[in-house]
Every structure is written in C-alpha cells, then in structure tokens.
Amino acid sequence: MEAPKMPHHHTYYFPKTVAAWKKEVMRAVEIIKLKTTVMTEVAGDEKGNVPAGAFIVLASLAMAFNQYLFPYEIMGISYRPGLDSVIVQAILYAVFSAVGIFVLGFIAQKLFKGKAKPCEFFRACGYSSLLGVTGLIPMVGMLAGLWMLVVYFMLLKNVQKLDDGSAVGALVVALIAMVVVGGLCGIVFGGLMMGGMMGYSF
C-alpha cells in the first residue's frame, strides 16, 4: 500500500549576510533596468518571497518618511508628521502595494489569460518595488513612479506572458481598480489619518 503523500510546505529563505542581501538587491536593480532574464529568474525562485516582501516594506518606509524629511508648508507654516503617523503611513503603503500587485496579477490572469502563478508575479513585482526607495526624495520619486509603469509593463509581458495590448489593458484596468480601492480606503482610514494630524509638529 502506497504511503499517503505529505502536503508540500513552502520554505522561506532569509538572507543572513550582507553579501546575500547585496545579491538580492542587485537582482532587484536588474529588474528595474528591465533585464528580462532576471525577471523570469526571480519569478521562479521560491527563495525570493522574503526579499520581495522586504523590498516592499523598505520602499513604503521611504515614501512615508518623505513628509518627515521634507515637511510641506501651508501659508508659511511648516507641517511635519509625528513618527507615529509615519509608521502608520508606512504600514498602509505596504499593504496597498501588496494588494495592488495581487490585483494586477489577478486581472492579468482572469481577464487577459496571464500564465504566472500569484506568488511568481508577486516575487518579481516585489523586487521591482525597491525602486520605491527613491520616494524619499519628492521629485525623484515622481519620476520613478512613471518608470515603475514601464517595469510593470515588462513584467506583464515576460512573467505573465501577455502581448503588448493585453499588458497595457491589464495596467489600465488595475489602475482603475486601485483608484476605487484607494478611494474606499481613504473613506475608511480618513478618520485615522486625521487623527494622525495630532502628531504633527510645526
């Protein structure tokens, strides 16, 4: 009698040395530079789950600290968020980024016949999220956001195996979906963010 097969459990690889992290960072940079072979390599590498998540968190922290380092002014008064507000914003950015990746992958699969598994697409997009650390500097972050659309377009083509038209279509539908989701989140978390204004210093 054949023994029952044990369920497969994913193992999570965590780089433990500076050299190991440097290797993952360089793979992220190659994806940002649109190197297609690295896109497919990372997508198929199950050891990339933790680094992908770490890059999303790192980018979210950079974007959240933007207002802390570069406070905005209203009528000559400078407003700087408190560190508690920065942490809340970083968490929201990270969650929104992860949800956005899964929404884009879901749309690519269900509407445009994408080929990648959700975890594969998440890994590749997670690595590309390292570009978000440029959000620490306002104008550079805006330009990086535009380049991120190009990176996602190439990821849809090379990881999801979509043609040009389908890749553009998936991006457009996903952007509309995330605007709706963002609007709903703004309503739900509006009170929380307004409460965070109590932590602003002048």
C-alpha positions as CSV (number, residue, x, y, z in Angstrom):
1,M,0.0,0.0,0.0
2,E,1.4,3.3,-1.0
3,A,2.0,5.7,1.8
4,P,0.0,8.9,1.7
5,K,1.8,12.0,0.4
6,M,2.7,14.6,2.9
7,P,1.5,18.2,2.0
8,H,4.1,20.4,0.5
9,H,5.2,23.3,2.7
10,H,7.0,26.3,1.3
11,T,10.2,27.2,2.9
12,Y,11.1,30.8,3.4
13,Y,14.7,31.8,2.7
14,F,16.0,34.7,4.7
15,P,19.4,36.2,3.5
16,K,21.6,36.1,6.6
17,T,24.7,38.0,5.4
18,V,25.4,41.4,3.8
19,A,26.7,39.6,0.7
20,A,23.4,37.6,0.4
21,W,21.3,40.8,0.7
22,K,23.6,42.5,-1.8
23,K,22.9,39.7,-4.3
24,E,19.2,40.2,-3.9
25,V,19.4,44.0,-4.2
26,M,21.4,43.6,-7.4
27,R,18.7,41.3,-8.8
28,A,16.2,43.9,-8.0
29,V,18.2,46.6,-9.8
30,E,18.5,44.3,-12.9
31,I,14.7,44.0,-12.9
32,I,14.3,47.8,-12.6
33,K,16.8,48.1,-15.6
34,L,14.3,45.8,-17.5
35,K,16.6,42.8,-17.7
36,T,14.0,40.2,-18.8
37,T,16.1,37.1,-17.9
38,V,16.3,38.2,-14.3
39,M,12.5,38.9,-14.2
40,T,11.7,35.3,-15.1
41,E,14.5,34.0,-12.8
42,V,13.2,35.8,-9.7
43,A,9.6,34.9,-10.6
44,G,10.5,31.2,-10.5
45,D,12.7,31.4,-7.4
46,E,10.8,30.4,-4.3
47,K,13.6,31.8,-2.1
48,G,12.7,35.2,-3.3
49,N,9.5,35.6,-1.2
50,V,11.1,37.2,1.9
51,P,13.4,39.6,-0.1
52,A,10.4,40.7,-2.2
53,G,8.3,41.5,0.9
54,A,11.3,43.3,2.5
55,F,11.7,45.5,-0.6
56,I,8.1,46.4,-0.5
57,V,8.4,47.4,3.2
58,L,11.6,49.3,2.6
59,A,10.0,51.3,-0.2
60,S,7.0,52.0,1.9
61,L,9.1,53.4,4.8
62,A,11.0,55.6,2.3
63,M,7.8,57.1,1.0
64,A,6.3,57.5,4.5
65,F,9.4,59.4,5.7
66,N,9.3,61.7,2.7
67,Q,7.0,64.2,4.5
68,Y,9.0,63.9,7.7
69,L,12.2,64.8,6.0
70,F,10.6,67.3,3.6
71,P,7.7,68.9,5.6
72,Y,5.1,70.8,3.5
73,E,4.1,74.4,4.0
74,I,0.7,76.0,4.2
75,M,0.5,79.8,4.5
76,G,4.1,79.9,5.6
77,I,3.7,77.3,8.3
78,S,5.7,74.1,8.0
79,Y,3.9,70.8,8.9
80,R,5.9,67.7,9.9
81,P,4.1,64.4,10.8
82,G,5.0,62.7,14.0
83,L,6.9,59.4,13.9
84,D,3.7,57.5,14.9
85,S,1.9,58.9,11.8
86,V,4.9,58.0,9.7
87,I,4.8,54.4,10.8
88,V,1.0,54.2,10.2
89,Q,1.5,55.6,6.7
90,A,4.3,53.1,6.0
91,I,2.1,50.2,7.0
92,L,-0.7,51.5,4.8
93,Y,1.6,52.0,1.9
94,A,3.0,48.4,2.3
95,V,-0.5,46.9,2.4
96,F,-1.7,49.0,-0.5
97,S,1.4,48.0,-2.6
98,A,1.0,44.3,-1.9
99,V,-2.8,44.4,-2.7
100,G,-2.0,46.3,-5.9
101,I,0.4,43.6,-7.0
102,F,-2.1,40.9,-6.4
103,V,-4.9,42.9,-8.1
104,L,-2.7,43.4,-11.2
105,G,-1.8,39.7,-11.2
106,F,-5.4,38.6,-10.8
107,I,-6.6,40.9,-13.6
108,A,-3.8,39.7,-15.9
109,Q,-4.8,36.1,-15.2
110,K,-8.5,36.3,-15.3
111,L,-9.1,38.9,-18.0
112,F,-6.0,38.5,-20.2
113,K,-5.1,34.9,-19.7
114,G,-1.8,35.5,-17.9
115,K,0.4,32.5,-17.2
116,A,2.1,33.2,-13.9
117,K,1.1,32.0,-10.5
118,P,0.2,34.7,-8.0
119,C,3.3,34.0,-5.9
120,E,5.6,34.2,-9.0
121,F,4.2,37.6,-10.1
122,F,4.4,38.8,-6.5
123,R,8.1,38.0,-6.3
124,A,9.0,39.8,-9.5
125,C,6.9,42.9,-8.7
126,G,8.2,42.8,-5.1
127,Y,11.8,43.0,-6.2
128,S,10.9,45.9,-8.6
129,S,9.4,47.7,-5.6
130,L,12.9,48.6,-4.5
131,L,12.6,51.4,-6.9
132,G,10.2,53.0,-4.4
133,V,13.1,53.9,-2.1
134,T,13.6,56.9,-4.4
135,G,10.3,58.2,-3.0
136,L,12.3,59.5,-0.1
137,I,13.1,62.5,-2.5
138,P,9.9,64.1,-3.8
139,M,10.8,64.9,-7.5
140,V,12.9,61.8,-8.0
141,G,10.1,59.7,-6.5
142,M,7.6,61.1,-9.0
143,L,9.9,60.2,-12.0
144,A,10.4,56.7,-10.5
145,G,6.7,56.2,-10.3
146,L,6.4,56.8,-14.1
147,W,9.3,54.3,-14.7
148,M,7.6,51.8,-12.5
149,L,4.7,51.6,-15.0
150,V,7.3,50.7,-17.6
151,V,8.7,48.0,-15.3
152,Y,5.2,46.6,-14.7
153,F,4.5,46.6,-18.4
154,M,7.7,44.5,-19.0
155,L,6.8,42.2,-16.0
156,L,3.4,41.5,-17.5
157,K,5.0,40.7,-20.8
158,N,7.8,38.5,-19.5
159,V,6.3,36.9,-16.4
160,Q,2.6,36.8,-17.3
161,K,3.4,36.2,-21.0
162,L,1.0,38.9,-22.2
163,D,1.3,40.7,-25.6
164,D,1.7,44.4,-25.7
165,G,-2.0,45.2,-25.9
166,S,-3.0,42.9,-23.1
167,A,-0.2,44.2,-20.9
168,V,-1.5,47.8,-21.4
169,G,-5.1,46.7,-20.9
170,A,-4.2,44.9,-17.6
171,L,-2.4,48.0,-16.4
172,V,-5.3,50.3,-17.2
173,V,-7.9,48.1,-15.5
174,A,-5.7,47.6,-12.5
175,L,-5.1,51.3,-12.1
176,I,-8.8,52.0,-12.2
177,A,-9.4,49.2,-9.7
178,M,-6.8,50.6,-7.3
179,V,-8.2,54.1,-7.6
180,V,-11.5,52.7,-6.5
181,V,-9.9,50.7,-3.7
182,G,-7.8,53.7,-2.7
183,G,-10.9,55.9,-2.5
184,L,-12.7,53.4,-0.3
185,C,-9.6,53.1,1.9
186,G,-9.5,56.9,2.1
187,I,-13.0,56.9,3.5
188,V,-12.3,54.1,5.9
189,F,-9.0,55.3,7.2
190,G,-9.7,59.0,6.8
191,G,-10.5,59.4,10.5
192,L,-7.3,57.6,11.4
193,M,-5.2,59.8,9.2
194,M,-6.9,62.9,10.5
195,G,-6.2,61.7,14.0
196,G,-2.6,61.4,13.0
197,M,-2.6,65.2,12.4
198,M,-2.4,65.4,16.2
199,G,1.1,64.1,15.9
200,Y,2.2,66.9,13.6
201,S,4.8,69.4,14.8
202,F,5.1,72.9,13.5
